[in-house]
Amino acid sequence: MSDNDVQQLLILSKQLLDAVDHKDWNTYTDLCDEELTAFEPEARGHLITGMDFHRFYFEMNPTGRPRQSTISSPMVSIMGDVALVTYVRIVQAIDDHGHDSSAAAEETRIWQKQDGDWQHVHFHRSIIS
């Protein structure tokens, strides 16, 4: 496991979260495998496959509210052409009335090296209550 790969995976993970926060579908799809799989609270316990489920949150539910994600306590494990990135994601947001809020989730992101580039292939997100 090289320090270069670890840093690159942390940078890619942050770029992915920034794409979600800014509803940047083009960057999100560039970073994700088109067969991306996910377990997330919005799916209510179901495994989601592909990008259509995620597209809704980018295109069908636009919002101009400021939002920012911070990666806290990251851990990176690289196993050949597959990498596991785990962290706590802290999301700060401002609502329509100017009130701020923060939420946290535990996230696991799996990246796979495809044609020399890391692609996001699976994630699991759990809300911290």
Backbone bond lengths (Angstrom), bond angles and torsions (degrees), N, CA, C in turn:
res aa  C-N    CA-C-N  psi(-1)  N-CA   C-N-CA  omega(-1)  CA-C   N-CA-C  phi
1 M - - - 1.458 - - 1.528 107.33 -
2 S 1.308 115.55 117.99 1.461 118.67 -179.32 1.519 110.75 -93.90
3 D 1.334 115.17 149.01 1.468 120.09 177.20 1.521 110.79 -60.44
4 N 1.338 117.18 -31.72 1.453 121.76 179.20 1.530 110.68 -62.93
5 D 1.345 117.27 -45.56 1.463 120.98 178.51 1.525 111.16 -64.28
6 V 1.323 116.80 -41.79 1.466 120.62 179.33 1.524 109.87 -60.20
7 Q 1.318 117.23 -48.85 1.462 120.74 179.39 1.523 111.61 -62.64
8 Q 1.337 116.48 -41.63 1.465 120.17 179.35 1.524 110.85 -61.98
9 L 1.324 117.93 -42.52 1.465 121.29 179.93 1.529 111.81 -66.35
10 L 1.326 117.36 -37.09 1.461 119.70 176.10 1.529 111.12 -67.02
11 I 1.322 116.70 -39.67 1.469 120.88 177.41 1.523 110.04 -64.78
12 L 1.326 117.70 -45.45 1.468 121.25 178.94 1.524 111.43 -62.62
13 S 1.329 116.82 -39.70 1.467 120.35 178.50 1.522 110.79 -63.22
14 K 1.325 117.15 -41.69 1.465 120.74 177.66 1.529 110.79 -66.85
15 Q 1.338 117.88 -39.80 1.459 120.68 176.88 1.529 110.67 -61.29
16 L 1.321 116.28 -38.73 1.459 121.23 178.48 1.527 110.42 -62.84
17 L 1.338 116.94 -46.86 1.469 120.17 179.04 1.524 111.73 -65.40
18 D 1.326 116.90 -37.73 1.466 120.19 176.29 1.527 110.76 -62.82
19 A 1.323 117.15 -39.11 1.466 120.90 177.55 1.526 110.50 -62.10
20 V 1.333 116.68 -41.07 1.475 120.12 177.12 1.527 109.87 -64.76
21 D 1.317 117.56 -48.50 1.465 121.33 -177.95 1.522 112.86 -60.84
22 H 1.336 116.71 -35.48 1.468 121.18 -177.34 1.520 112.67 -99.47
23 K 1.335 116.79 6.72 1.467 123.06 -179.95 1.536 111.36 52.83
24 D 1.323 115.05 46.41 1.463 123.39 -179.80 1.531 108.46 -95.96
25 W 1.327 115.60 85.57 1.459 122.06 -176.17 1.525 111.81 -61.06
26 N 1.324 118.44 -38.67 1.465 121.19 -178.00 1.527 111.68 -61.98
27 T 1.314 117.34 -46.45 1.465 120.25 178.35 1.518 110.18 -66.03
28 Y 1.331 117.28 -42.18 1.463 121.35 179.81 1.527 110.77 -58.18
29 T 1.327 117.27 -47.26 1.468 119.92 -178.60 1.528 111.92 -70.39
30 D 1.335 117.76 -29.06 1.466 120.29 175.56 1.529 111.27 -65.52
31 L 1.324 116.85 -34.90 1.458 121.40 -176.95 1.529 113.24 -84.99
32 C 1.335 117.15 -21.48 1.466 121.54 -173.77 1.519 112.94 -104.67
33 D 1.319 114.70 142.90 1.455 121.19 169.67 1.531 107.72 -67.91
34 E 1.320 117.74 140.74 1.474 119.87 -177.09 1.531 112.77 -65.06
35 E 1.326 117.75 -15.86 1.474 122.27 176.11 1.532 111.21 -102.12
36 L 1.326 116.68 26.44 1.461 122.61 178.53 1.531 110.41 -46.42
37 T 1.333 116.08 134.93 1.460 120.67 174.87 1.527 108.69 -115.21
38 A 1.348 115.13 153.94 1.458 118.49 -176.67 1.517 111.96 -157.73
39 F 1.330 114.64 144.78 1.450 123.82 163.38 1.521 104.94 -113.91
40 E 1.327 117.82 118.39 1.451 121.34 179.29 1.522 109.40 -145.70
41 P 1.326 117.64 157.78 1.464 120.24 -176.18 1.532 113.70 -54.73
42 E 1.328 117.85 -36.74 1.463 120.93 -178.42 1.524 112.69 -62.93
43 A 1.324 117.74 -23.23 1.469 122.23 -178.17 1.526 112.00 -88.67
44 R 1.323 117.50 -2.28 1.470 122.36 174.75 1.524 113.48 53.37
45 G 1.352 116.46 46.28 1.457 121.27 175.01 1.513 115.34 87.70
46 H 1.318 117.68 1.32 1.465 120.80 -179.82 1.520 110.55 -98.11
47 L 1.322 116.28 144.72 1.465 121.30 174.25 1.523 107.98 -77.09
48 I 1.307 116.14 124.63 1.463 122.65 177.74 1.520 108.14 -97.38
49 T 1.332 116.89 134.56 1.459 122.06 177.16 1.520 109.27 -125.02
50 G 1.317 116.35 133.44 1.459 121.41 179.02 1.520 111.77 92.45
51 M 1.327 114.71 -178.22 1.459 120.71 -171.49 1.534 114.39 -100.11
52 D 1.326 118.81 -14.37 1.462 120.43 -174.20 1.521 113.30 -58.52
53 F 1.332 118.14 -42.20 1.461 121.45 179.86 1.533 110.32 -58.87
54 H 1.296 117.14 -41.93 1.466 122.22 -177.20 1.528 111.68 -73.78
55 R 1.327 116.57 -32.69 1.469 121.49 -178.60 1.531 111.07 -55.52
56 F 1.338 117.01 -37.22 1.464 120.55 -179.59 1.523 111.73 -52.58
57 Y 1.315 116.54 -44.56 1.463 120.89 -176.05 1.524 112.63 -71.28
58 F 1.311 116.77 -19.26 1.466 121.30 177.33 1.522 111.54 -89.85
59 E 1.340 116.81 -45.74 1.462 121.21 -169.53 1.517 114.56 -103.82
60 M 1.310 118.50 -36.31 1.454 120.60 -173.16 1.521 113.11 -94.55
61 N 1.301 117.34 -7.60 1.455 121.33 -176.95 1.531 110.25 -133.17
62 P 1.353 116.89 58.95 1.464 119.10 -175.92 1.532 112.03 -70.60
63 T 1.293 115.28 146.24 1.462 121.43 174.99 1.520 108.65 -148.24
64 G 1.300 116.38 142.80 1.452 120.27 178.28 1.517 112.39 -97.57
65 R 1.332 116.46 7.78 1.460 120.02 -177.07 1.529 110.85 -69.52
66 P 1.330 116.91 135.20 1.468 120.52 177.93 1.535 111.24 -63.59
67 R 1.331 114.50 140.28 1.462 120.93 -179.80 1.527 108.08 -152.07
68 Q 1.329 115.31 143.32 1.468 120.44 -178.88 1.524 109.27 -144.99
69 S 1.336 115.76 137.40 1.468 121.17 176.77 1.519 110.02 -110.41
70 T 1.327 115.11 140.94 1.453 122.87 175.68 1.513 108.27 -121.79
71 I 1.321 116.74 135.42 1.457 122.31 175.83 1.525 107.99 -92.02
72 S 1.338 115.98 122.35 1.459 121.26 -179.42 1.531 109.62 -118.75
73 S 1.317 116.24 140.65 1.471 123.77 176.53 1.535 113.03 53.72
74 P 1.340 118.27 51.56 1.469 119.48 -178.37 1.529 112.93 -72.96
75 M 1.311 114.32 148.23 1.474 122.73 172.88 1.525 106.33 -133.39
76 V 1.319 116.91 136.33 1.464 122.34 179.12 1.521 108.47 -124.89
77 S 1.334 115.74 129.45 1.467 122.33 173.87 1.518 107.33 -125.21
78 I 1.332 116.18 127.26 1.461 120.84 179.46 1.518 108.10 -113.84
79 M 1.337 114.49 128.31 1.463 121.81 179.92 1.526 107.49 -126.40
80 G 1.322 116.17 86.34 1.461 120.05 -177.27 1.513 111.01 68.79
81 D 1.349 115.75 -119.65 1.464 121.16 -179.20 1.521 113.04 -94.19
82 V 1.330 117.10 13.56 1.463 121.99 179.47 1.522 108.55 -125.68
83 A 1.336 115.53 140.32 1.456 120.55 179.25 1.523 109.91 -132.26
84 L 1.306 114.31 144.11 1.454 123.18 177.57 1.521 107.66 -113.41
85 V 1.326 117.24 122.53 1.457 122.32 178.39 1.527 106.95 -119.79
86 T 1.326 116.61 119.50 1.460 121.37 179.08 1.521 109.18 -121.42
87 Y 1.334 115.52 148.51 1.457 120.89 -178.73 1.520 109.18 -171.19
88 V 1.323 114.97 170.72 1.457 121.51 167.23 1.524 106.05 -100.19
89 R 1.323 115.40 128.78 1.469 121.50 178.30 1.523 108.39 -100.49
90 I 1.307 115.23 122.97 1.457 121.07 176.17 1.525 107.54 -106.24
91 V 1.325 115.85 122.12 1.465 121.42 -178.17 1.522 108.74 -110.44
92 Q 1.319 115.23 121.84 1.460 122.11 175.17 1.522 107.77 -103.76
93 A 1.333 116.52 137.29 1.461 120.40 -178.81 1.516 110.00 -143.21
94 I 1.332 115.05 157.82 1.456 123.40 174.15 1.526 106.30 -119.55
95 D 1.347 116.96 127.92 1.464 118.97 -178.79 1.530 110.71 -85.49
96 D 1.334 116.11 -178.40 1.464 121.49 -177.38 1.525 113.58 -62.55
97 H 1.327 117.00 -18.34 1.462 121.17 -179.01 1.528 112.24 -100.24
98 G 1.333 116.84 6.59 1.456 121.02 178.22 1.514 114.46 85.00
99 H 1.331 117.84 7.38 1.461 121.61 178.67 1.518 110.37 -84.90
100 D 1.310 116.09 138.74 1.460 120.14 -179.41 1.529 110.13 -95.26
101 S 1.321 114.94 154.68 1.462 121.14 176.06 1.522 108.56 -149.21
102 S 1.314 114.71 159.21 1.462 121.12 175.45 1.515 108.45 -134.20
103 A 1.322 115.81 145.44 1.464 122.36 175.93 1.516 107.33 -139.18
104 A 1.325 116.02 155.91 1.462 119.99 179.84 1.523 109.97 -130.36
105 A 1.336 114.93 148.36 1.459 121.61 177.01 1.520 108.56 -143.81
106 E 1.325 115.40 147.94 1.459 121.17 172.12 1.517 106.56 -89.20
107 E 1.324 116.28 128.23 1.463 119.89 -178.56 1.519 111.39 -127.37
108 T 1.311 114.13 140.98 1.457 123.07 172.43 1.521 106.49 -122.59
109 R 1.307 116.83 124.65 1.470 122.50 179.49 1.522 108.02 -118.88
110 I 1.313 116.11 131.86 1.466 121.07 175.94 1.518 107.85 -110.40
111 W 1.327 114.49 127.41 1.460 123.27 179.50 1.525 108.16 -115.68
112 Q 1.312 116.30 146.07 1.472 121.68 178.18 1.522 108.08 -130.42
113 K 1.324 116.28 136.16 1.459 120.35 177.27 1.525 107.79 -78.30
114 Q 1.329 115.96 119.57 1.456 123.15 -179.91 1.523 108.11 -126.46
115 D 1.314 116.47 120.14 1.470 121.47 -178.34 1.523 111.81 51.51
116 G 1.330 116.21 38.70 1.458 121.70 175.46 1.514 115.69 87.38
117 D 1.341 117.95 -6.05 1.466 121.33 -179.14 1.523 110.12 -118.72
118 W 1.336 116.38 145.38 1.454 120.91 175.94 1.529 110.00 -75.91
119 Q 1.334 116.19 129.98 1.457 122.79 176.20 1.524 108.60 -122.08
120 H 1.316 115.11 138.93 1.463 121.27 178.82 1.532 107.69 -78.68
121 V 1.350 117.18 121.66 1.465 120.37 -173.80 1.530 114.21 -116.41
122 H 1.337 118.51 -20.64 1.473 120.17 179.65 1.524 109.66 -160.19
123 F 1.351 115.52 147.87 1.460 118.89 170.88 1.515 110.54 -146.51
124 H 1.312 113.14 157.89 1.461 122.55 176.61 1.524 106.16 -135.41
125 R 1.333 115.52 125.43 1.467 120.11 -179.48 1.520 109.12 -125.69
126 S 1.320 115.56 131.13 1.465 122.39 176.26 1.517 109.26 -125.02
127 I 1.324 115.75 129.76 1.458 121.08 178.71 1.530 109.33 -72.81
128 I 1.325 116.22 137.75 1.459 121.81 175.40 1.521 106.96 -91.91
129 S 1.327 115.64 121.05 1.473 117.80 -178.08 1.504 111.99 -95.67
